[in-house]
Amino acid sequence: MRASSETSPRAAGSVKRSLRRERSHRQAPDSPTTVLKSLPKRVSWLKRHGRPRLALGQRSNAETALSNENGLPSLGNLVWALPRPPISSPLPLVESGPSAPADDTELIARVARAYTSAAAAHPGTGSFWTAFNDGVKRNIHIGLSSSDPAVWAQILRRPDQNAHFWGFDAVCKAPEGEVEPHELVFRNLNAEGDWRLSYALWLHGALISLAEAVGAMRVLYPETAPGVHYAVHGEPADPDVVLDGIAANIDADIDFPNPYPGEIGFETRRGVVGFRALQAIYQAWRVAQIVKGRPNARVLEIGAGLGRTAYYAHRFFGLKDYTIIDIPLTNAAQGYFVGRTVGANAVAFLGEEKSSDQIKILPPESLTALTEDYDLILNVDSFTELDQPTVNKYWKFARELASFLLSINHEFNPIPLRELHRADPGCSYSRYPYWMRRGYVEELIAF
């Protein structure tokens, strides 16, 4: 691993001190009684002097989080995207290095063959993904459609040097004059700050949200004096400790495969932990919860990003019969990632023989050929980005062949999923905030 260029020795030393403090908290934190006994004195002090200036990790609201303490700049509007007050010393980011050489020549050829066939039959849709693929990703299409295996290999092995993953994963190089979408989010939220610091705080928030969701950590209780929750329960600064708790609670010895160089995240003994991987672990765990008790459950994911959720579902949660439906360019990315991480024999592409224990990766045009029932259909960050006819087609497919539809989407765009349910009330519907990302809603439909 190599440290991000923005990480200074001073910052690294700060992280080490933070880890020592965090371990100290775990060994002998102040008891709740001790902390609560001190509150009357703190309230009296506040009445006389006003609110004290506290370490950033102890702040309880947006106003105090925006001030500058511990050398951290103002967080700007990033504070509204964070799930909890940041820890006092942000963890340093690293980038994954080159992976070990792999015998992937045949896998690459299979991906290219499937792409050529799928792209020829794919008319595009009215979504902005079609515009992306016709613009930013045009050279990726040309390269994968060529007859040159060296070009295929360069595209699939080194997404950090091209725009193949633009918009659905952070391992990506922005074309000249553009800003990579994940980086752009943080620049928009906090124009004056270092976007990598913003990413580190956001990533740590996602890690703790996952721990809270699966019951590995107590949910932060904000209705106390600033700093009380961390003082009582410790500041969760060591990602390995948090991941150990998550793994124990979900009964899965999770890892973080990094087949590409340039993946940004926290360095742990399980691999470099990125934001998308944490989302995928939650999603795979949630799917496994819903289909629990259904032997040989069949899952279909519409719009699967890089295929990270399929990886965790297949490898750690026993969901072997897994199908992905996505546009051809994204299929190519998924095919190589899943083939490298789960195994080339564990994936099947368009035009290949398929078995129930494989991850099937198919374009939308294959949907009409799927006639078996599915226990669950999953959609993440996709339905609200599609045009109305395409969403209607997927809803109709789920209505006819699935027991459950699990949607995890934001509602900023014109067509939220709840509108589809309102037009088709003959099914059970539940809705609640998504644990892993503010502004997203998790909706479960039982047909």
C-alpha positions as semicolon CSV with decimal commas, in nm:
position;residue;x (nm);y (nm);z (nm)
1;M;0,000;0,000;0,000
2;R;0,114;0,356;-0,051
3;A;-0,001;0,648;0,154
4;S;-0,195;0,920;-0,020
5;S;0,025;1,215;-0,110
6;E;-0,177;1,440;0,120
7;T;-0,097;1,230;0,429
8;S;0,192;1,390;0,622
9;P;0,415;1,225;0,886
10;R;0,253;1,458;1,138
11;A;-0,092;1,327;1,038
12;A;0,031;0,968;1,062
13;G;0,162;1,037;1,412
14;S;-0,172;1,189;1,501
15;V;-0,346;0,871;1,388
16;K;-0,114;0,656;1,602
17;R;-0,194;0,873;1,903
18;S;-0,563;0,841;1,820
19;L;-0,535;0,463;1,809
20;R;-0,365;0,460;2,148
21;R;-0,643;0,676;2,289
22;E;-0,907;0,453;2,136
23;R;-0,750;0,141;2,289
24;S;-0,730;0,321;2,621
25;H;-1,101;0,397;2,598
26;R;-1,177;0,032;2,535
27;Q;-0,966;-0,081;2,829
28;A;-1,088;0,166;3,092
29;P;-1,345;0,421;2,979
30;D;-1,512;0,647;3,227
31;S;-1,820;0,478;3,363
32;P;-2,159;0,623;3,270
33;T;-2,210;0,712;3,635
34;T;-1,883;0,909;3,648
35;V;-1,961;1,097;3,329
36;L;-2,320;1,176;3,427
37;K;-2,217;1,295;3,771
38;S;-2,001;1,557;3,601
39;L;-2,287;1,697;3,394
40;P;-2,433;1,938;3,657
41;K;-2,093;2,108;3,684
42;R;-2,067;2,131;3,303
43;V;-2,417;2,278;3,277
44;S;-2,334;2,535;3,546
45;W;-2,013;2,627;3,359
46;L;-2,208;2,665;3,035
47;K;-2,453;2,904;3,200
48;R;-2,163;3,123;3,316
49;H;-1,933;3,105;3,013
50;G;-2,131;2,975;2,716
51;R;-2,053;2,666;2,507
52;P;-1,687;2,557;2,529
53;R;-1,477;2,501;2,217
54;L;-1,445;2,122;2,205
55;A;-1,247;1,875;2,000
56;L;-1,415;1,801;1,666
57;G;-1,475;1,439;1,761
58;Q;-1,689;1,554;2,056
59;R;-1,926;1,789;1,877
60;S;-2,294;1,718;1,880
61;N;-2,433;1,936;1,602
62;A;-2,359;2,099;1,269
63;E;-2,277;2,442;1,409
64;T;-1,990;2,321;1,631
65;A;-1,872;2,076;1,364
66;L;-1,813;2,364;1,127
67;S;-1,556;2,544;1,343
68;N;-1,186;2,476;1,318
69;E;-1,033;2,259;1,591
70;N;-0,754;2,001;1,600
71;G;-0,617;2,144;1,277
72;L;-0,922;2,036;1,076
73;P;-1,067;2,292;0,836
74;S;-1,433;2,380;0,820
75;L;-1,640;2,090;0,689
76;G;-1,882;2,311;0,498
77;N;-2,194;2,129;0,383
78;L;-2,017;1,794;0,417
79;V;-2,142;1,791;0,775
80;W;-2,494;1,714;0,647
81;A;-2,367;1,400;0,470
82;L;-2,193;1,259;0,778
83;P;-2,388;1,016;0,997
84;R;-2,222;1,118;1,326
85;P;-1,963;1,361;1,468
86;P;-1,620;1,283;1,318
87;I;-1,350;1,129;1,530
88;S;-1,085;1,370;1,656
89;S;-0,804;1,244;1,427
90;P;-0,912;1,144;1,075
91;L;-0,759;0,821;0,952
92;P;-0,508;0,845;0,667
93;L;-0,606;0,725;0,322
94;V;-0,396;0,485;0,120
95;E;-0,418;0,360;-0,236
96;S;-0,407;-0,007;-0,327
97;G;-0,095;-0,108;-0,517
98;P;-0,060;-0,339;-0,816
99;S;-0,213;-0,681;-0,756
100;A;-0,030;-1,007;-0,804
101;P;-0,007;-1,120;-1,167
102;A;-0,309;-1,326;-1,266
103;D;-0,367;-1,581;-1,538
104;D;-0,659;-1,381;-1,673
105;T;-0,608;-1,400;-2,050
106;E;-0,903;-1,632;-2,111
107;L;-1,125;-1,435;-1,872
108;I;-1,047;-1,114;-2,061
109;A;-1,130;-1,281;-2,394
110;R;-1,463;-1,406;-2,255
111;V;-1,551;-1,057;-2,132
112;A;-1,469;-0,903;-2,471
113;R;-1,673;-1,163;-2,661
114;A;-1,975;-1,110;-2,438
115;Y;-1,941;-0,732;-2,465
116;T;-1,928;-0,733;-2,844
117;S;-2,241;-0,948;-2,863
118;A;-2,433;-0,750;-2,599
119;A;-2,339;-0,406;-2,734
120;A;-2,456;-0,498;-3,084
121;A;-2,805;-0,572;-2,952
122;H;-2,830;-0,289;-2,697
123;P;-3,026;0,014;-2,823
124;G;-2,958;0,233;-2,519
125;T;-3,217;0,395;-2,295
126;G;-3,333;0,741;-2,207
127;S;-3,117;0,753;-1,893
128;F;-2,806;0,964;-1,848
129;W;-2,602;0,642;-1,851
130;T;-2,653;0,622;-2,226
131;A;-2,513;0,975;-2,259
132;F;-2,216;0,879;-2,039
133;N;-2,141;0,577;-2,252
134;D;-2,170;0,771;-2,576
135;G;-1,948;1,049;-2,444
136;V;-1,706;0,995;-2,155
137;K;-1,681;0,620;-2,217
138;R;-1,676;0,620;-2,596
139;N;-1,311;0,509;-2,609
140;I;-1,387;0,218;-2,375
141;H;-1,654;0,095;-2,617
142;I;-1,417;0,127;-2,912
143;G;-1,141;-0,059;-2,729
144;L;-1,356;-0,350;-2,610
145;S;-1,511;-0,379;-2,956
146;S;-1,170;-0,408;-3,121
147;S;-0,992;-0,732;-3,204
148;D;-0,681;-0,646;-3,001
149;P;-0,640;-0,852;-2,678
150;A;-0,378;-0,606;-2,551
151;V;-0,631;-0,323;-2,565
152;W;-0,893;-0,533;-2,385
153;A;-0,642;-0,618;-2,113
154;Q;-0,534;-0,258;-2,059
155;I;-0,894;-0,143;-2,018
156;L;-1,000;-0,422;-1,782
157;R;-0,683;-0,449;-1,572
158;R;-0,619;-0,077;-1,522
159;P;-0,943;0,113;-1,462
160;D;-0,736;0,366;-1,268
161;Q;-0,601;0,477;-1,607
162;N;-0,933;0,515;-1,791
163;A;-1,298;0,618;-1,746
164;H;-1,453;0,270;-1,755
165;F;-1,586;0,290;-1,397
166;W;-1,701;0,652;-1,433
167;G;-2,011;0,706;-1,220
168;F;-2,036;0,368;-1,045
169;D;-1,702;0,308;-0,870
170;A;-1,420;0,530;-0,746
171;V;-1,133;0,347;-0,922
172;C;-1,133;0,577;-1,219
173;K;-0,933;0,838;-1,409
174;A;-1,125;1,149;-1,508
175;P;-1,095;1,253;-1,872
176;E;-0,922;1,582;-1,939
177;G;-1,136;1,872;-1,824
178;E;-1,359;1,654;-1,604
179;V;-1,367;1,573;-1,232
180;E;-1,426;1,213;-1,120
181;P;-1,784;1,198;-0,981
182;H;-1,690;1,082;-0,629
183;E;-1,432;1,360;-0,599
184;L;-1,682;1,610;-0,743
185;V;-1,930;1,531;-0,464
186;F;-1,681;1,635;-0,196
187;R;-1,565;1,942;-0,384
188;N;-1,927;2,054;-0,409
189;L;-1,998;1,985;-0,040
190;N;-1,682;2,155;0,087
191;A;-1,520;2,369;-0,177
192;E;-1,258;2,510;0,059
193;G;-1,144;2,179;0,207
194;D;-0,923;1,895;0,089
195;W;-1,158;1,649;-0,082
196;R;-0,950;1,354;0,042
197;L;-1,002;1,460;0,402
198;S;-1,373;1,485;0,331
199;Y;-1,365;1,138;0,178
200;A;-1,181;0,998;0,482
201;L;-1,444;1,137;0,719
202;W;-1,729;1,008;0,498
203;L;-1,565;0,666;0,468
204;H;-1,517;0,636;0,843
205;G;-1,881;0,733;0,893
206;A;-1,984;0,450;0,659
207;L;-1,766;0,202;0,846
208;I;-1,927;0,293;1,178
209;S;-2,275;0,293;1,021
210;L;-2,216;-0,066;0,906
211;A;-2,106;-0,163;1,256
212;E;-2,416;-0,001;1,404
213;A;-2,646;-0,161;1,145
214;V;-2,533;-0,517;1,219
215;G;-2,520;-0,463;1,596
216;A;-2,143;-0,463;1,633
217;M;-2,148;-0,114;1,791
218;R;-2,397;0,090;1,990
219;V;-2,578;0,354;1,787
220;L;-2,445;0,697;1,881
221;Y;-2,681;0,878;2,117
222;P;-2,666;1,252;2,042
223;E;-2,896;1,378;2,320
224;T;-2,619;1,416;2,576
225;A;-2,362;1,682;2,647
226;P;-2,097;1,698;2,371
227;G;-1,846;1,417;2,395
228;V;-2,031;1,200;2,646
229;H;-2,099;0,910;2,407
230;Y;-1,733;0,883;2,301
231;A;-1,618;0,931;2,661
232;V;-1,833;0,640;2,779
233;H;-1,803;0,400;2,488
234;G;-1,472;0,498;2,328
235;E;-1,380;0,665;2,002
236;P;-1,383;0,402;1,723
237;A;-1,055;0,493;1,556
238;D;-0,909;0,151;1,470
239;P;-1,074;0,012;1,154
240;D;-0,942;-0,340;1,215
241;V;-1,114;-0,353;1,554
242;V;-1,441;-0,228;1,404
243;L;-1,420;-0,480;1,116
244;D;-1,352;-0,766;1,358
245;G;-1,674;-0,677;1,538
246;I;-1,867;-0,660;1,212
247;A;-1,733;-0,995;1,095
248;A;-1,826;-1,159;1,425
249;N;-2,180;-1,020;1,419
250;I;-2,257;-1,126;1,062
251;D;-2,069;-1,455;1,097
252;A;-1,862;-1,387;0,785
253;D;-1,484;-1,341;0,777
254;I;-1,512;-1,062;0,521
255;D;-1,224;-0,934;0,315
256;F;-1,163;-0,650;0,071
257;P;-1,022;-0,770;-0,258
258;N;-0,827;-0,503;-0,444
259;P;-0,755;-0,642;-0,791
260;Y;-0,678;-0,293;-0,923
261;P;-0,420;-0,033;-0,825
262;G;-0,549;0,305;-0,718
263;E;-0,841;0,208;-0,495
264;I;-0,858;0,469;-0,218
265;G;-0,949;0,372;0,136
266;F;-0,825;0,269;0,481
267;E;-0,545;0,019;0,512
268;T;-0,644;-0,289;0,714
269;R;-0,524;-0,646;0,742
270;R;-0,830;-0,747;0,536
271;G;-0,736;-0,519;0,243
272;V;-0,793;-0,156;0,149
273;V;-1,144;-0,062;0,266
274;G;-1,331;0,160;0,021
275;F;-1,675;0,319;0,045
276;R;-1,840;0,102;-0,220
277;A;-1,721;-0,220;-0,055
278;L;-1,880;-0,122;0,277
279;Q;-2,209;-0,053;0,101
280;A;-2,187;-0,392;-0,070
281;I;-2,133;-0,580;0,255
282;Y;-2,446;-0,426;0,406
283;Q;-2,649;-0,495;0,092
284;A;-2,540;-0,861;0,070
285;W;-2,608;-0,909;0,443
286;R;-2,951;-0,749;0,406
287;V;-3,042;-0,968;0,110
288;A;-2,932;-1,276;0,304
289;Q;-3,156;-1,170;0,595
290;I;-3,461;-1,135;0,373
291;V;-3,422;-1,471;0,195
292;K;-3,315;-1,659;0,507
293;G;-3,492;-1,994;0,530
294;R;-3,537;-2,021;0,155
295;P;-3,314;-2,306;0,036
296;N;-3,112;-2,235;-0,279
297;A;-3,244;-1,881;-0,293
298;R;-3,231;-1,711;-0,632
299;V;-3,133;-1,343;-0,641
300;L;-3,133;-1,099;-0,931
301;E;-2,969;-0,757;-0,912
302;I;-3,065;-0,484;-1,158
303;G;-2,786;-0,229;-1,194
304;A;-2,503;-0,383;-0,993
305;G;-2,219;-0,133;-1,014
306;L;-1,889;-0,319;-1,014
307;G;-2,047;-0,639;-0,881
308;R;-1,922;-0,599;-0,526
309;T;-2,255;-0,700;-0,370
310;A;-2,261;-1,014;-0,585
311;Y;-1,909;-1,093;-0,462
312;Y;-2,004;-1,075;-0,093
313;A;-2,339;-1,248;-0,142
314;H;-2,182;-1,539;-0,330
315;R;-1,867;-1,581;-0,124
316;F;-1,976;-1,504;0,231
317;F;-2,354;-1,545;0,250
318;G;-2,409;-1,861;0,047
319;L;-2,617;-1,694;-0,225
320;K;-2,471;-1,888;-0,516
321;D;-2,754;-1,848;-0,768
322;Y;-2,706;-1,480;-0,844
323;T;-2,791;-1,295;-1,167
324;I;-2,691;-0,942;-1,269
325;I;-2,875;-0,735;-1,530
326;D;-2,691;-0,423;-1,645
327;I;-2,586;-0,231;-1,954
328;P;-2,305;-0,391;-2,161
329;L;-2,018;-0,159;-2,063
330;T;-2,090;-0,212;-1,695
331;N;-2,131;-0,588;-1,757
332;A;-1,773;-0,590;-1,884
333;A;-1,644;-0,429;-1,563
334;Q;-1,851;-0,668;-1,350
335;G;-1,736;-0,973;-1,543
336;Y;-1,369;-0,902;-1,495
337;F;-1,406;-0,804;-1,127
338;V;-1,616;-1,108;-1,034
339;G;-1,396;-1,338;-1,241
340;R;-1,082;-1,211;-1,066
341;T;-1,225;-1,216;-0,713
342;V;-1,466;-1,511;-0,702
343;G;-1,303;-1,712;-0,979
344;A;-1,338;-1,734;-1,356
345;N;-1,539;-2,056;-1,329
346;A;-1,786;-1,891;-1,092
347;V;-1,909;-1,642;-1,354
348;A;-2,111;-1,694;-1,673
349;F;-2,162;-1,443;-1,955
350;L;-2,404;-1,385;-2,239
351;G;-2,387;-1,678;-2,481
352;E;-2,228;-1,920;-2,231
353;E;-2,368;-2,225;-2,055
354;K;-2,489;-2,133;-1,706
355;S;-2,540;-2,322;-1,381
356;S;-2,725;-2,245;-1,058
357;D;-2,404;-2,192;-0,859
358;Q;-2,265;-1,920;-1,087
359;I;-2,298;-1,542;-1,099
360;K;-2,472;-1,476;-1,430
361;I;-2,387;-1,140;-1,590
362;L;-2,634;-1,035;-1,859
363;P;-2,753;-0,726;-2,052
364;P;-3,111;-0,591;-2,025
365;E;-3,209;-0,758;-2,351
366;S;-3,176;-1,097;-2,174
367;L;-3,454;-1,011;-1,930
368;T;-3,731;-1,156;-2,146
369;A;-3,553;-1,494;-2,156
370;L;-3,557;-1,520;-1,774
371;T;-3,870;-1,713;-1,680
372;E;-3,786;-1,875;-1,346
373;D;-3,901;-1,727;-1,017
374;Y;-3,665;-1,518;-0,803
375;D;-3,674;-1,499;-0,427
376;L;-3,551;-1,140;-0,433
377;I;-3,468;-0,866;-0,682
378;L;-3,224;-0,599;-0,565
379;N;-3,180;-0,249;-0,704
380;V;-2,932;0,003;-0,566
381;D;-2,867;0,353;-0,699
382;S;-3,037;0,278;-1,028
383;F;-3,417;0,291;-1,057
384;T;-3,437;0,667;-0,999
385;E;-3,175;0,722;-1,270
386;L;-3,369;0,539;-1,544
387;D;-3,640;0,661;-1,777
388;Q;-4,002;0,577;-1,697
389;P;-4,054;0,301;-1,959
390;T;-3,743;0,115;-1,843
391;V;-3,843;0,136;-1,475
392;N;-4,193;0,017;-1,561
393;K;-4,049;-0,282;-1,744
394;Y;-3,840;-0,383;-1,442
395;W;-4,134;-0,332;-1,204
396;K;-4,354;-0,554;-1,420
397;F;-4,081;-0,821;-1,431
398;A;-4,045;-0,814;-1,051
399;R;-4,423;-0,818;-1,004
400;E;-4,454;-1,136;-1,211
401;L;-4,147;-1,336;-1,102
402;A;-4,018;-1,216;-0,764
403;S;-4,124;-1,265;-0,404
404;F;-3,946;-0,949;-0,285
405;L;-3,803;-0,631;-0,435
406;L;-3,543;-0,448;-0,227
407;S;-3,472;-0,094;-0,345
408;I;-3,199;0,130;-0,202
409;N;-3,214;0,466;-0,379
410;H;-3,220;0,840;-0,325
411;E;-3,529;1,039;-0,421
412;F;-3,374;1,347;-0,579
413;N;-3,461;1,242;-0,934
414;P;-3,813;1,259;-1,086
415;I;-3,929;0,897;-1,035
416;P;-3,900;0,764;-0,676
417;L;-3,995;0,401;-0,626
418;R;-4,288;0,491;-0,400
419;E;-4,466;0,631;-0,707
420;L;-4,459;0,284;-0,865
421;H;-4,603;0,133;-0,549
422;R;-4,879;0,394;-0,533
423;A;-4,980;0,298;-0,886
424;D;-4,982;-0,071;-0,787
425;P;-5,111;-0,094;-0,428
426;G;-5,173;-0,466;-0,429
427;C;-4,845;-0,550;-0,257
428;S;-4,690;-0,504;0,086
429;Y;-4,461;-0,204;0,124
430;S;-4,222;-0,090;0,397
431;R;-3,991;0,210;0,392
432;Y;-3,716;0,339;0,622
433;P;-3,392;0,538;0,611
434;Y;-3,093;0,351;0,471
435;W;-2,837;0,277;0,740
436;M;-2,533;0,336;0,523
437;R;-2,584;0,670;0,349
438;R;-2,780;0,981;0,437
439;G;-3,038;1,084;0,179
440;Y;-3,112;0,725;0,073
441;V;-3,420;0,521;0,153
442;E;-3,450;0,143;0,182
443;E;-3,781;0,010;0,051
444;L;-3,897;-0,352;0,066
445;I;-4,188;-0,465;-0,150
446;A;-4,344;-0,809;-0,099
447;F;-4,545;-0,926;-0,401
